[in-house]
Amino acid sequence: MLTDNPFLVMALIAALFSSVTSGIVGSYVVVKRIVFIAGSISHSVLGGMGVVLFLKSSCGWSWLHPLYGALVAAIASSLLMGWIHFKAQEREDTVIAALWAAGMAIGVIFVSLTPGYTVELTHFLFGNILWVSTSDLWLLAFLGIGVLLVSVIFHRRFTTLCFDEEQVSLQGFSRKRLYLLLLCLTALSLVLLIQIVGALLVIALLAIPPAIAGMLSHRFHHLIILAVLLSALFSLLGIFAAYQLNWPPGATIAALSSLVYLASFSLRNKQRRIREEKND
């Protein structure tokens, strides 16, 4: 049986851990329409991972894990994005694009300065869930539980923020702090998903399942549940397919998610045209 393979079992557990948090937080991201910001954060983590790999190789700090650098870079980027959202006078999309490029550039520079070929970085860029270790699993579980707890505690406020920011202020809550908390939560979720599909494809697993769920449900809590289930389904099917076909797991999961989204989008548009023709 496939489950007799310990690497595959660890990968499946990691995928289930990540699917719960990505489905919940991804729903907020899609409904709030901050996918572009999430994409910028996901690419800026390359800078943090590049710095950590450089220090690990040059200084002999073997205890450093690339996810530590990714976590610091993601949180810093999310706070900076929040500051830009409320304070910057420049066009927000232009500044976000610049930060996106800056994070990638910093990562490339430090990787080029790192002695030897950094195979470890390749795993985090493109995902290599089949190589998840026990320590990686504990780290993912710790981050996942933290994200889940914050999501549950602040769910009602996040929901209000996604649909009506002014209502948050009327209820006596700080709109800025809540928005920053949501961005930090998104950053943590992205770090979780990096282990699954890699930094370059992570936005697919965060945004696509909630986007498909939004086509199937008009109630937000139903959307979240569907997003979690779809995220888990795509991850599990992608891992099994990659294992059987000897394909990269991260790319397989992202490709499967994208194909299902395109099929769902096409089917919905076709049904809409049929209804319009009947009404005419």
WOWOJO-V200628 format. One record per helix or strand. SS is the DSSP state (~ for helix, > for strand). FROM is the first residue (numbers start at 0). LEN is the number of residues. If there is no record, write none. Layout:
# WOWOJO-V200628
SS;FROM;LEN
SS;FROM;LEN
This chain:
# WOWOJO-V200628
~;1;3
~;5;27
~;34;24
~;65;22
~;91;22
~;118;8
~;128;3
~;133;20
~;154;9
~;164;6
~;174;23
~;201;15
~;219;26
~;248;31
